[in-house]
Amino acid sequence: MFSAADKLALRYSELMATDPDAIDAAFFDALRQHYSEEEIVELGVFIGFNLGYHTFFGTLKFYPLFSPDGRLLTQAESEKIYGATPGSLKPSEPAE
């Protein structure tokens, strides 16, 4: 189960990926109810870097390096397990 703070962090991530203009002063005020200024900056940087990484890896058709059981995989093996489209290129499900 996600806490209210967790849900807000997930919403922050979703908005940064899909609608960054929706992150306004009111949204930051809501974040401040659960996080310090430093934590908000850290969270935003973490989300931004990860969105960038996934976008970059998607342009390379880069597949996950590990199987669900933790084995290191070649890209060919990973494609067989995860399908023809790398996870970073698949549309994400909205956070609950």
C-alpha positions in Angstrom: 0.0 0.0 0.0 1.3 3.4 -0.9 1.3 6.3 1.6 0.0 9.7 0.6 3.6 10.9 0.2 4.4 7.9 -2.0 1.3 8.6 -4.2 2.3 12.2 -4.6 5.8 11.2 -5.6 4.4 8.8 -8.1 2.1 11.6 -9.4 5.2 13.9 -9.7 6.9 11.3 -11.8 3.9 10.8 -14.0 3.4 14.5 -14.6 7.1 15.0 -15.3 6.8 12.3 -18.0 3.4 13.3 -19.5 2.5 16.9 -18.5 5.3 18.9 -16.9 3.3 22.1 -17.3 0.8 20.8 -14.8 3.5 20.9 -12.1 2.6 24.3 -10.7 3.0 26.2 -7.4 0.0 24.4 -5.9 1.6 21.0 -6.8 4.8 22.1 -5.1 2.8 23.2 -2.1 1.3 19.7 -1.9 4.8 18.2 -2.1 6.0 20.5 0.8 3.3 18.9 3.0 5.4 15.6 2.8 8.9 16.5 1.7 11.5 19.1 2.5 12.8 21.5 -0.2 16.0 19.3 -0.5 13.9 16.1 -0.8 11.7 17.7 -3.5 14.9 18.8 -5.5 16.4 15.3 -5.0 13.2 13.6 -6.1 12.8 15.9 -9.2 16.5 15.3 -10.3 16.1 11.5 -9.8 12.9 11.5 -11.8 14.4 13.7 -14.6 17.6 11.6 -14.9 15.6 8.4 -15.0 13.2 9.7 -17.7 16.2 10.8 -19.7 17.9 7.4 -19.3 14.8 5.5 -20.4 14.4 7.8 -23.4 18.0 7.4 -24.4 18.0 3.6 -23.9 14.7 3.4 -25.9 16.4 5.1 -28.9 19.0 2.3 -28.8 16.3 -0.4 -28.5 18.1 -1.3 -25.2 16.6 -4.3 -23.3 16.9 -5.0 -19.6 20.2 -6.6 -18.6 18.7 -9.1 -16.1 16.1 -11.8 -16.2 13.3 -11.8 -13.7 15.3 -14.3 -11.6 18.4 -12.1 -11.7 20.5 -13.7 -14.4 22.7 -11.5 -16.6 21.3 -11.6 -20.2 22.5 -10.8 -23.7 20.2 -8.4 -25.6 19.0 -11.3 -27.7 18.0 -13.3 -24.7 16.4 -10.3 -23.1 14.3 -9.7 -26.2 13.0 -13.3 -26.1 12.0 -12.8 -22.5 10.6 -9.3 -22.6 9.2 -9.1 -26.1 10.0 -7.2 -29.3 9.6 -3.7 -27.7 11.9 -2.7 -24.9 10.1 -1.7 -21.7 11.4 1.8 -22.0 9.4 2.2 -25.2 6.2 0.8 -23.9 3.6 3.3 -22.6 3.5 3.3 -18.8 0.4 2.6 -16.8 -0.8 5.6 -14.7 0.1 5.5 -11.0 -2.8 4.6 -8.7 
